[in-house]
Amino acid sequence: MRVLDFIHRWTGGLLGLLLAVLGLTGTLMVHKDVWLRATLPHAADRQITDQAAIAAAVERMLADPLDRPATIVLASHSLGVHRLVYGPTTGSYNDQAGQVVARWSSVWGRPEIWVFDLHRHLLAADVGEAVGGVVGLVGLGFVVSGGILWWRTRRNFKFRLLPKRLSRSSIVRHHRDLGIVVAPLLFLSMLTGSMLALRPVASLLLRPLSSPTEMAAARAPPAYRSALPPANLPWRTMLDAARARFPEAEVRVISLPQKPGDLLAIRLRQPGEWLPNGGTTVWIDPADARVVATRDAFEVPLGLRAFNLAYPAHAAKVGGLAYQLVMTMSGLALTLLGTLAVFSFWVKMVRLRRTSAQL
């Protein structure tokens, strides 16, 4: 037990602040749409669902062949603007008529953009995402080891939102008792976060449901190659073709061909899907607006269906306001636990060093 306590304290002292950053930024991202509706023009507009109006807006946003985005995420019931993605750090928000509302050319161009990048990539691209995934796995270890260590002192349990005082003993008691209360939520957050950041972790966990090869094949786009797309794509025809395959689905994302031969992909969200932008996809040949292939989110391998639940559960995209508040509590608790763990650990280290120096 002493070894477990030693490992828990030292790793917490070294990585606690990083976990706190992930907890705080994750909490902010849960409420991103609320922030945008309050600060961004047209973000609070009611979602337009008329297909002719959507097609007209898409045509307007893609009118300039030299300024075409790679992806368009259409407005939703919670956010009344389209999001255009030009590259990893460039994009814009457009109103539902297609007019630009805000544009950014770097990760620092919008507060919600850099907060998201800090949460997902630690401002370090793919390397940062991998580091965050590993930290999530360490966080799972904290939850398990913390529960084991708490069991010895369970008779002294007393729940407090904040420590009684900023002494090390009070912080340790608060850390122990608050941690056990939010342990199930932290476990869910860490587990889903690690699955999203580290694909091998997801493959390992989902292997009993579907093999990695089977899931990779289901995610892969069709091998079909298109002829060169025409200058003016028939957006209304292509949107109608996608909707015809899934009449009850909502068109959510349009991914444009990035090089000759690529297909145009339209993602849709069917009723009952948890993913906010859906996992149902229709691939269309932009040369003649012909549907080449489809992927029904309810017919993919079971492992992939389970994986598609990870992001909505992690980011509180299901369950409405109640679940958002639950995940907010989880994120704030992680922020508090991580920050105070680092504070109490290094206060002790400083005191031990001073004592050694006096001797």
C-alpha positions as CSV (number, residue, x, y, z in Angstrom):
1,M,0.0,0.0,0.0
2,R,2.9,2.3,0.7
3,V,4.2,1.8,-2.8
4,L,0.8,2.6,-4.3
5,D,0.6,5.7,-2.2
6,F,4.1,6.8,-3.3
7,I,3.3,6.3,-7.0
8,H,-0.1,8.1,-6.6
9,R,1.5,11.1,-4.9
10,W,4.5,11.5,-7.1
11,T,2.6,11.1,-10.4
12,G,-0.1,13.5,-9.1
13,G,2.5,16.0,-8.2
14,L,4.1,15.9,-11.6
15,L,1.1,15.6,-13.8
16,G,-1.7,17.1,-11.7
17,L,-1.5,20.5,-13.4
18,L,-1.8,19.0,-16.8
19,L,-4.9,17.1,-15.8
20,A,-6.2,20.4,-14.3
21,V,-5.7,22.1,-17.7
22,L,-7.6,19.2,-19.5
23,G,-10.4,19.4,-16.9
24,L,-10.8,23.2,-17.2
25,T,-10.6,23.4,-21.0
26,G,-13.0,20.4,-21.3
27,T,-15.5,22.2,-19.1
28,L,-15.3,25.3,-21.2
29,M,-15.8,23.3,-24.4
30,V,-19.0,21.7,-23.0
31,H,-20.5,25.2,-23.0
32,K,-18.9,26.4,-26.3
33,D,-22.2,26.8,-28.2
34,V,-23.6,28.9,-25.3
35,W,-20.6,31.2,-25.5
36,L,-20.9,31.6,-29.2
37,R,-24.7,32.3,-29.1
38,A,-23.9,35.1,-26.6
39,T,-21.0,36.6,-28.4
40,L,-21.2,35.8,-32.2
41,P,-23.7,37.5,-34.5
42,H,-26.3,35.1,-35.9
43,A,-25.1,32.3,-33.7
44,A,-28.4,32.3,-31.9
45,D,-30.5,32.2,-35.1
46,R,-33.0,29.5,-35.5
47,Q,-31.7,26.6,-37.6
48,I,-32.9,26.6,-41.3
49,T,-33.9,23.2,-42.5
50,D,-35.2,24.0,-46.0
51,Q,-33.0,22.1,-48.4
52,A,-33.3,24.8,-51.2
53,A,-32.1,27.5,-48.7
54,I,-29.2,25.3,-47.5
55,A,-28.2,24.5,-51.1
56,A,-28.3,28.2,-52.0
57,A,-26.1,29.1,-49.0
58,V,-23.6,26.4,-49.9
59,E,-23.4,27.7,-53.5
60,R,-22.8,31.2,-52.1
61,M,-20.1,30.0,-49.7
62,L,-18.3,28.1,-52.5
63,A,-18.8,30.7,-55.3
64,D,-15.1,31.7,-55.2
65,P,-13.0,28.8,-56.5
66,L,-9.9,30.3,-54.9
67,D,-11.5,30.5,-51.5
68,R,-13.1,27.2,-51.0
69,P,-13.1,25.4,-47.7
70,A,-12.3,21.7,-47.2
71,T,-15.3,21.1,-45.0
72,I,-18.6,22.8,-44.2
73,V,-20.3,22.0,-40.9
74,L,-23.8,23.2,-41.2
75,A,-25.7,25.1,-38.6
76,S,-27.5,23.0,-35.9
77,H,-30.3,23.5,-33.4
78,S,-27.8,24.7,-30.9
79,L,-25.7,26.9,-33.1
80,G,-27.2,29.1,-35.9
81,V,-24.1,29.5,-38.0
82,H,-22.2,27.4,-40.5
83,R,-18.5,26.6,-39.7
84,L,-16.2,26.5,-42.7
85,V,-12.8,24.7,-42.2
86,Y,-10.1,25.7,-44.7
87,G,-7.1,24.1,-42.9
88,P,-6.0,22.9,-39.4
89,T,-5.9,26.4,-38.1
90,T,-8.0,28.5,-40.5
91,G,-11.7,28.8,-40.9
92,S,-14.8,31.0,-40.7
93,Y,-18.3,31.2,-39.3
94,N,-20.9,32.1,-41.9
95,D,-24.6,33.0,-41.3
96,Q,-27.2,30.7,-42.8
97,A,-27.4,32.9,-45.9
98,G,-23.7,32.2,-46.5
99,Q,-22.2,35.5,-45.5
100,V,-19.0,35.6,-43.4
101,V,-19.6,36.5,-39.8
102,A,-16.1,35.9,-38.4
103,R,-12.9,34.5,-39.8
104,W,-9.6,33.3,-38.2
105,S,-6.2,32.5,-39.8
106,S,-4.5,30.9,-36.8
107,V,-5.3,28.9,-33.7
108,W,-5.2,32.2,-31.7
109,G,-7.9,33.9,-33.9
110,R,-10.8,32.8,-31.8
111,P,-11.0,32.0,-28.0
112,E,-13.0,28.8,-28.5
113,I,-10.5,27.6,-31.2
114,W,-7.4,27.8,-29.0
115,V,-9.2,26.4,-26.0
116,F,-10.2,23.4,-28.1
117,D,-6.7,23.0,-29.4
118,L,-5.3,23.2,-25.9
119,H,-7.7,20.6,-24.8
120,R,-7.3,18.2,-27.7
121,H,-3.7,18.8,-28.8
122,L,-2.1,20.7,-25.9
123,L,-1.1,23.3,-28.6
124,A,1.3,20.7,-30.0
125,A,-0.5,19.1,-32.9
126,D,-0.5,15.3,-33.1
127,V,2.3,14.9,-30.5
128,G,0.2,16.9,-28.0
129,E,-2.8,14.8,-28.7
130,A,-0.8,11.6,-28.0
131,V,0.5,13.1,-24.8
132,G,-3.0,14.0,-23.7
133,G,-4.1,10.5,-24.4
134,V,-1.3,9.1,-22.2
135,V,-2.2,11.5,-19.5
136,G,-5.8,10.3,-19.7
137,L,-4.5,6.7,-19.1
138,V,-2.5,7.9,-16.1
139,G,-5.7,9.6,-14.9
140,L,-7.5,6.3,-15.0
141,G,-4.7,4.9,-12.8
142,F,-5.3,7.8,-10.4
143,V,-9.0,7.0,-10.2
144,V,-8.3,3.3,-9.5
145,S,-5.4,3.8,-7.1
146,G,-7.3,6.7,-5.3
147,G,-10.3,4.5,-4.7
148,I,-8.0,1.8,-3.2
149,L,-6.3,4.3,-1.0
150,W,-9.6,5.9,0.1
151,W,-11.0,2.6,1.3
152,R,-8.6,2.6,4.3
153,T,-10.0,5.9,5.5
154,R,-13.6,5.5,4.5
155,R,-14.9,5.9,8.0
156,N,-13.6,9.5,8.1
157,F,-15.4,10.5,4.9
158,K,-16.7,14.0,4.9
159,F,-17.7,15.7,1.6
160,R,-16.6,19.3,1.0
161,L,-16.6,21.3,-2.3
162,L,-13.4,23.1,-1.1
163,P,-10.8,22.2,1.6
164,K,-11.4,23.6,5.0
165,R,-8.1,25.4,4.9
166,L,-5.0,25.4,2.6
167,S,-3.0,23.2,4.9
168,R,-1.6,20.1,3.5
169,S,-3.6,17.8,5.8
170,S,-6.9,19.6,4.8
171,I,-6.1,19.4,1.1
172,V,-5.3,15.7,1.3
173,R,-8.6,14.9,3.1
174,H,-10.5,17.1,0.6
175,H,-8.7,15.5,-2.3
176,R,-9.5,12.0,-1.0
177,D,-13.2,12.5,-0.3
178,L,-14.0,14.7,-3.3
179,G,-12.1,12.3,-5.6
180,I,-14.2,9.3,-4.5
181,V,-17.5,11.2,-5.1
182,V,-16.6,12.1,-8.7
183,A,-14.6,9.0,-9.4
184,P,-17.2,7.4,-11.8
185,L,-17.4,10.6,-13.8
186,L,-13.7,11.0,-14.0
187,F,-13.3,7.4,-15.1
188,L,-15.8,8.0,-17.9
189,S,-14.0,11.2,-19.0
190,M,-10.6,9.6,-18.9
191,L,-11.6,6.5,-20.6
192,T,-13.5,8.1,-23.5
193,G,-10.8,10.8,-23.8
194,S,-8.0,8.2,-24.1
195,M,-10.1,6.2,-26.7
196,L,-10.5,9.4,-28.8
197,A,-6.8,10.4,-28.6
198,L,-5.2,7.0,-28.9
199,R,-6.7,4.8,-31.5
200,P,-4.8,1.7,-30.3
201,V,-6.6,2.1,-26.9
202,A,-9.9,2.1,-28.6
203,S,-9.0,-0.9,-30.8
204,L,-7.9,-2.9,-27.7
205,L,-11.1,-2.1,-25.7
206,L,-13.4,-2.7,-28.6
207,R,-11.7,-5.9,-29.9
208,P,-14.2,-8.2,-28.1
209,L,-17.0,-6.5,-30.2
210,S,-15.2,-6.1,-33.6
211,S,-11.7,-6.6,-34.9
212,P,-9.6,-3.5,-35.7
213,T,-9.4,-4.7,-39.3
214,E,-13.2,-4.9,-39.6
215,M,-13.6,-1.4,-38.0
216,A,-10.9,0.2,-40.3
217,A,-12.6,-1.3,-43.3
218,A,-16.0,0.1,-42.3
219,R,-14.4,3.6,-41.8
220,A,-12.6,3.7,-45.1
221,P,-14.0,5.7,-48.0
222,P,-14.8,3.8,-51.2
223,A,-12.0,3.1,-53.6
224,Y,-13.9,4.6,-56.5
225,R,-12.1,7.5,-58.4
226,S,-14.0,10.3,-59.9
227,A,-13.4,12.3,-63.1
228,L,-12.4,15.9,-62.7
229,P,-15.3,17.8,-61.1
230,P,-17.1,20.5,-63.1
231,A,-16.6,24.2,-62.2
232,N,-20.2,24.5,-60.8
233,L,-21.4,21.6,-58.7
234,P,-25.1,21.0,-58.6
235,W,-25.5,21.3,-54.8
236,R,-29.2,21.0,-54.7
237,T,-29.1,17.8,-56.7
238,M,-26.4,16.3,-54.6
239,L,-28.1,17.2,-51.3
240,D,-31.3,15.8,-52.6
241,A,-29.5,12.6,-53.6
242,A,-28.1,12.2,-50.1
243,R,-31.4,12.8,-48.4
244,A,-33.1,10.4,-50.8
245,R,-30.9,7.6,-49.5
246,F,-31.7,8.5,-45.8
247,P,-35.0,10.5,-45.9
248,E,-35.3,11.1,-42.2
249,A,-31.7,12.2,-41.7
250,E,-30.4,15.7,-41.3
251,V,-27.5,16.9,-43.5
252,R,-24.7,17.9,-41.2
253,V,-21.3,18.0,-42.9
254,I,-20.1,18.5,-46.5
255,S,-16.5,17.5,-47.3
256,L,-15.3,18.7,-50.6
257,P,-12.9,16.8,-52.9
258,Q,-9.3,17.9,-52.1
259,K,-7.6,16.5,-55.3
260,P,-8.6,15.1,-58.6
261,G,-10.4,11.8,-58.3
262,D,-11.7,12.4,-54.8
263,L,-15.4,12.0,-54.0
264,L,-17.6,14.5,-52.3
265,A,-18.7,13.2,-48.9
266,I,-21.9,14.2,-47.1
267,R,-22.4,13.2,-43.5
268,L,-25.9,12.9,-42.1
269,R,-27.4,12.4,-38.7
270,Q,-30.2,9.9,-38.5
271,P,-32.7,9.9,-35.6
272,G,-31.2,8.0,-32.7
273,E,-27.6,8.8,-33.5
274,W,-25.6,10.2,-30.6
275,L,-22.8,11.8,-32.7
276,P,-23.7,15.5,-33.2
277,N,-22.8,15.4,-36.8
278,G,-23.8,11.8,-37.4
279,G,-21.9,8.8,-38.6
280,T,-24.0,8.2,-41.7
281,T,-22.2,9.1,-44.9
282,V,-23.1,9.4,-48.6
283,W,-20.3,9.5,-51.2
284,I,-21.1,11.3,-54.4
285,D,-19.2,11.6,-57.7
286,P,-19.0,15.4,-58.2
287,A,-18.7,14.9,-62.0
288,D,-22.3,13.7,-62.4
289,A,-23.9,14.0,-58.9
290,R,-24.2,10.2,-58.8
291,V,-24.3,8.4,-55.4
292,V,-21.3,6.0,-55.4
293,A,-21.5,4.5,-51.9
294,T,-23.2,4.9,-48.5
295,R,-22.5,4.0,-44.9
296,D,-25.4,3.6,-42.5
297,A,-24.3,4.3,-39.0
298,F,-26.6,1.7,-37.7
299,E,-25.2,-1.1,-39.9
300,V,-21.5,-0.6,-39.2
301,P,-19.7,-3.2,-37.0
302,L,-20.7,-3.3,-33.4
303,G,-17.3,-2.1,-32.2
304,L,-17.5,1.0,-34.4
305,R,-21.0,1.7,-33.2
306,A,-19.7,1.6,-29.6
307,F,-16.8,3.9,-30.6
308,N,-19.2,6.4,-32.0
309,L,-20.7,6.8,-28.5
310,A,-17.4,7.8,-27.0
311,Y,-17.3,11.4,-28.2
312,P,-20.9,12.3,-27.3
313,A,-20.4,10.8,-23.9
314,H,-17.0,12.6,-23.4
315,A,-18.2,16.0,-24.7
316,A,-21.7,15.9,-23.2
317,K,-23.4,16.0,-26.6
318,V,-26.2,13.8,-25.3
319,G,-28.4,14.0,-22.3
320,G,-29.3,17.7,-22.6
321,L,-28.6,20.3,-19.9
322,A,-28.6,17.8,-17.1
323,Y,-25.7,15.8,-18.5
324,Q,-23.9,19.0,-19.4
325,L,-24.1,20.0,-15.8
326,V,-22.8,16.6,-14.7
327,M,-19.8,16.8,-16.9
328,T,-19.2,20.4,-15.9
329,M,-19.0,19.2,-12.3
330,S,-16.6,16.4,-13.4
331,G,-14.3,18.9,-15.3
332,L,-14.3,21.4,-12.4
333,A,-13.6,18.7,-9.9
334,L,-10.6,17.5,-12.0
335,T,-9.3,21.0,-12.2
336,L,-9.5,21.4,-8.5
337,L,-8.1,18.0,-7.7
338,G,-5.2,18.4,-10.0
339,T,-4.3,22.0,-8.9
340,L,-4.4,21.3,-5.2
341,A,-2.6,18.0,-5.6
342,V,0.3,19.9,-7.2
343,F,0.2,22.6,-4.6
344,S,0.2,20.3,-1.6
345,F,2.9,18.0,-3.1
346,W,5.4,20.8,-3.8
347,V,4.7,22.6,-0.5
348,K,5.7,19.4,1.2
349,M,8.8,19.1,-1.0
350,V,9.9,22.6,-0.2
351,R,9.4,22.0,3.5
352,L,11.4,18.8,3.4
353,R,14.2,20.6,1.5
354,R,14.3,23.4,4.1
355,T,14.4,20.9,6.9
356,S,17.3,19.0,5.2
357,A,19.1,22.3,4.7
358,Q,18.8,23.2,8.4
359,L,20.2,19.9,9.5
